[in-house]
Amino acid sequence: MKHALTLALALSAGLAAPATAGTLDIIKQRGDVVCGVSQGVAGFSAPDDQGKWTGFDVDFCRAVAAATLGDPEKVKYVALSTKERFTALQSGEVDLLSRQTTWSLSRDTSMGLRFVGTAYYDGQGFMVPTKLGVDSALKLSGSTVCAEQGTTTEQNLADYFQANKLEFEAVVIDSADGIIDAFESGRCDVYSTDASALYAQKLKLTDPSAFVILPEIISKEPLGPVVRQGDDQWFSIVRWTLFSLIEAEEMGLTKDTVEAGRTSQNPEVRRFLGVEGETGQQLGLGAGFAYDIVKAVGNYGEIFERNIGLSSPLKIDRGLNALWNKGGLIYAPPSR
């Protein structure tokens, strides 16, 4: 009787406990994906004069909205500083971060967060005025270096200068725009951050041609989307959104050709686009979620090229961010 009563109480308590809605359910009820982005980094996430957000990271947010809601425009963008970004995600203010964030052990294990994969392989670099006549970071001893607060940049600087027995003074500033002001006014000799951000920030300088990005890359900075721990379905959806963008490029499916891909006789393509198989169902999405992604934003290569590639103002070479079969590190598991 005692055991039966205990079991009955436990069951009734379980029935009375409110069900916690998953992130996907909340997004469907709300009608949009809330995406944390930067406060304005050209090519990655920045609003135009009309307030429309564009960029590499923004297109990833749009891809997630296409996968989950069938509409890439159903995104609410929340501009976050480096200090605010993790708290905003932890508290549920945003559903994911797509904001030039480095995947590291401490961030992956001690903050209640999960990195879904690497969307951009980057590394920390240096920008200096050409008038300094410096062509190598190894010649920066005695310099003042601007770095953004709350990033991995500070520790990387300390490690690099110590390892190479160079002296420096760090000038830590709490925003990228603040660094631009300090750098251009001469408060610091050097601007150090991820190389991709240097290309973007250089465009904000009054005379970009008066500055040069040095050749050294002093760290590994794998950048990628981040979600909260504790919702495996949402983690998988965001992860496979990234993989779908990559796999579409591997298959040669573009924004313009994906429609024709639905009539392909290639079983791998048909499975990827949801013509057959259950890949979408396994994620709790529609059968054609990958088709919706590519139709909305194109494949990984298209996103890269139009936002930060050689045909964009940033003119960044694919390099490590080329596909694995073209000399790069970009690789996706198969959709099966």
C-alpha positions in Angstrom: 0.0 0.0 0.0 2.8 2.4 0.9 4.6 1.8 -2.3 1.4 2.0 -4.3 0.6 5.4 -2.7 4.1 6.7 -3.4 3.8 5.7 -7.0 0.4 7.3 -7.4 1.6 10.5 -5.9 4.6 10.5 -8.2 2.4 9.9 -11.3 0.0 12.6 -10.3 2.8 15.1 -9.8 4.2 14.2 -13.2 0.8 14.8 -14.8 0.4 18.1 -13.0 3.8 19.4 -14.0 3.6 21.8 -17.0 5.2 20.7 -20.2 8.1 22.8 -21.3 7.8 23.8 -24.9 10.8 23.2 -27.2 12.4 26.1 -29.1 10.8 24.9 -32.4 7.3 25.0 -30.9 7.9 28.4 -29.4 9.1 29.7 -32.8 6.1 28.3 -34.6 3.7 29.9 -32.0 5.5 33.2 -32.2 5.9 33.2 -35.9 9.6 34.2 -36.2 13.1 33.2 -35.3 14.9 35.6 -33.0 18.5 35.8 -34.0 21.4 37.5 -32.2 23.7 39.3 -34.5 26.5 41.8 -34.3 26.0 45.6 -33.8 27.3 46.0 -37.4 30.1 44.2 -39.1 30.2 44.7 -42.9 29.7 41.5 -44.9 28.6 39.5 -41.8 25.7 41.3 -40.2 24.8 45.0 -40.6 21.7 47.0 -41.3 21.5 49.2 -44.4 20.0 52.7 -44.6 16.5 51.3 -44.5 17.2 49.1 -41.5 17.4 45.8 -43.5 19.9 43.4 -42.2 22.3 41.7 -44.6 25.5 39.6 -44.4 26.9 36.1 -44.1 25.6 35.6 -40.6 22.3 37.2 -41.4 21.8 34.8 -44.3 22.3 31.9 -41.9 19.5 33.3 -39.7 17.3 33.5 -42.9 18.2 29.9 -43.7 17.0 28.7 -40.3 13.7 30.6 -40.7 13.3 29.0 -44.1 13.8 25.6 -42.6 11.5 26.0 -39.7 8.8 28.5 -40.9 9.2 28.2 -44.7 9.9 31.9 -45.0 13.4 33.5 -44.8 11.9 36.9 -43.9 10.4 35.7 -40.6 13.5 36.7 -38.5 13.8 39.2 -35.8 17.4 40.5 -35.5 18.7 41.5 -32.1 22.0 43.5 -32.2 24.3 42.3 -29.4 27.7 43.5 -28.2 30.4 40.9 -27.4 29.6 41.4 -23.7 25.8 40.9 -24.1 25.7 38.0 -26.6 26.0 35.0 -24.3 23.7 36.4 -21.6 21.1 37.1 -24.3 21.2 33.5 -25.5 21.3 32.0 -22.0 18.3 34.0 -20.9 16.2 33.1 -23.9 16.2 36.6 -25.3 17.4 35.1 -28.6 16.9 31.6 -30.1 20.4 31.4 -31.5 23.6 33.5 -32.1 24.8 34.0 -35.6 27.5 36.5 -34.7 31.2 35.8 -35.4 31.6 33.8 -32.2 34.7 31.6 -31.6 34.1 28.0 -30.6 36.3 27.2 -27.6 36.4 24.6 -24.9 35.4 26.9 -22.1 32.4 28.3 -24.0 31.3 24.9 -25.1 31.4 23.4 -21.6 30.8 26.0 -18.9 28.2 28.4 -20.2 25.2 26.3 -21.0 25.8 26.7 -24.7 26.4 24.5 -27.7 28.2 25.3 -30.9 26.5 23.6 -33.8 29.5 23.6 -36.1 32.0 25.8 -37.9 30.5 28.2 -40.4 33.7 30.1 -41.0 37.4 29.2 -40.3 39.1 32.3 -39.2 42.2 33.4 -37.2 43.4 36.5 -35.4 45.4 39.0 -37.4 46.8 42.6 -37.2 46.1 45.8 -39.1 48.5 48.8 -39.0 48.9 52.1 -40.7 51.1 51.8 -43.8 53.1 54.8 -42.6 54.6 52.6 -39.9 56.5 50.7 -42.5 55.7 47.4 -40.7 55.4 44.2 -42.8 55.3 41.6 -40.1 53.7 41.2 -36.7 57.1 40.2 -35.4 58.1 43.8 -35.8 55.4 45.1 -33.4 57.4 45.1 -30.2 56.7 48.2 -28.1 53.4 48.9 -29.9 50.0 49.7 -28.4 47.4 47.2 -29.6 43.6 47.8 -29.6 41.4 44.8 -28.8 37.7 44.4 -28.1 36.6 43.5 -24.5 35.0 40.1 -23.9 36.6 38.4 -26.9 39.3 35.7 -27.3 41.5 38.5 -28.7 43.0 39.6 -25.4 44.4 36.2 -24.4 45.7 35.5 -27.9 47.6 38.8 -27.9 49.2 38.0 -24.6 50.2 34.5 -25.7 51.6 35.6 -29.0 53.7 38.5 -27.7 55.0 36.5 -24.7 55.9 33.5 -26.9 57.9 35.8 -29.3 59.4 37.9 -26.5 57.8 41.1 -27.7 56.6 44.0 -25.5 53.2 45.6 -26.1 50.5 47.6 -24.3 46.9 46.4 -24.7 44.2 49.1 -25.1 40.9 47.2 -24.4 37.7 48.9 -25.7 34.2 47.7 -25.4 33.0 48.0 -29.0 34.3 47.6 -32.5 33.3 51.1 -33.5 35.1 52.4 -30.4 38.3 50.7 -31.6 37.9 52.2 -35.1 37.8 55.7 -33.5 40.8 54.9 -31.2 42.8 53.3 -34.0 42.2 56.1 -36.5 43.0 58.8 -34.0 46.3 57.2 -33.1 45.5 56.1 -29.6 46.8 52.7 -30.6 49.3 51.6 -33.3 47.7 48.3 -34.1 44.2 46.9 -34.4 44.0 43.1 -33.7 40.9 40.9 -34.1 39.7 38.1 -36.3 41.1 38.6 -39.8 37.6 38.6 -41.3 36.5 41.4 -39.0 39.7 43.4 -40.0 38.6 43.2 -43.6 35.2 44.5 -42.6 36.4 47.2 -40.2 39.0 48.5 -42.7 36.1 49.6 -44.9 34.9 52.0 -42.1 38.2 53.9 -42.0 38.3 57.3 -43.7 41.1 56.2 -46.0 41.3 52.3 -46.1 44.3 52.5 -48.5 46.3 54.0 -45.7 46.2 50.8 -43.7 47.4 47.2 -44.3 46.5 43.9 -42.8 49.7 41.9 -41.9 50.2 38.4 -43.1 50.4 36.6 -39.8 47.5 34.7 -38.4 48.2 33.9 -34.7 45.2 31.8 -33.6 42.5 29.3 -34.6 39.1 31.0 -34.6 36.4 28.6 -35.7 33.3 30.8 -35.9 29.8 29.3 -35.9 26.2 29.5 -34.7 25.4 28.9 -31.0 22.3 27.6 -29.2 21.4 26.9 -25.6 22.1 23.5 -24.1 19.1 21.3 -23.3 17.1 21.3 -26.5 18.5 18.6 -28.7 15.9 19.0 -31.4 16.7 22.7 -31.9 20.4 21.9 -31.8 20.0 19.4 -34.6 17.8 21.7 -36.7 20.3 24.5 -36.6 23.2 22.1 -37.1 21.6 20.5 -40.2 20.7 23.9 -41.6 24.4 24.6 -41.7 25.1 21.2 -43.2 22.4 21.6 -45.8 23.9 24.8 -47.0 27.3 23.0 -47.4 25.8 19.8 -48.9 23.9 21.9 -51.5 27.2 23.3 -52.7 28.7 19.9 -52.9 25.8 18.7 -55.0 25.9 21.7 -57.3 22.5 22.9 -56.2 22.1 26.7 -56.3 19.2 29.1 -55.7 18.5 29.0 -59.4 18.9 25.2 -60.0 17.4 23.7 -56.9 13.9 23.6 -58.4 15.1 21.5 -61.3 16.9 19.3 -58.7 13.6 18.0 -57.5 13.2 16.0 -60.8 16.7 14.6 -60.6 17.2 10.9 -61.0 20.1 11.0 -58.5 18.7 9.3 -55.3 21.1 11.3 -53.1 19.8 14.6 -54.5 16.1 13.5 -54.3 16.6 12.4 -50.7 18.3 15.7 -49.8 15.5 17.8 -51.3 12.8 15.7 -49.6 11.4 14.1 -52.8 11.9 10.8 -51.1 13.0 9.6 -47.7 12.3 11.0 -44.2 15.2 13.4 -43.5 12.9 16.3 -42.6 10.7 14.2 -40.4 13.7 13.1 -38.4 14.2 16.7 -37.4 10.6 17.5 -36.9 10.5 19.6 -40.1 8.8 19.4 -43.4 10.1 17.0 -46.0 11.4 19.8 -48.2 13.2 21.8 -45.5 16.5 21.7 -47.4 14.8 22.7 -50.6 13.3 25.7 -48.7 16.7 26.7 -47.4 18.5 26.6 -50.8 15.6 28.3 -52.6 15.6 31.1 -50.1 19.3 31.9 -49.6 21.3 29.6 -52.0 24.1 27.3 -51.0 27.1 28.0 -48.7 29.3 29.1 -51.6 26.7 31.6 -52.8 26.3 33.1 -49.3 30.0 33.4 -49.0 30.6 35.0 -52.4 27.9 37.6 -52.3 28.6 38.8 -48.8 32.4 38.4 -48.2 33.9 36.8 -51.2 36.0 38.2 -54.1 33.0 39.8 -55.7 32.0 41.6 -52.5 33.6 44.8 -51.0 35.6 42.6 -48.5 37.2 40.5 -51.3 38.0 37.6 -49.0 39.4 34.5 -50.7 37.7 31.2 -49.8 41.0 29.7 -48.5 40.2 27.3 -45.6 36.5 28.0 -46.2 36.5 26.2 -49.6 34.8 22.8 -49.8 36.8 19.8 -48.6 37.2 18.5 -52.2 38.6 21.9 -53.3 41.4 22.2 -50.8 39.4 23.7 -47.9 37.9 22.5 -44.6 34.2 22.9 -45.3 32.6 19.5 -45.0 29.1 18.2 -44.2 27.9 14.7 -43.2 25.6 13.0 -45.7 21.8 13.5 -45.5 20.8 10.0 -45.0 
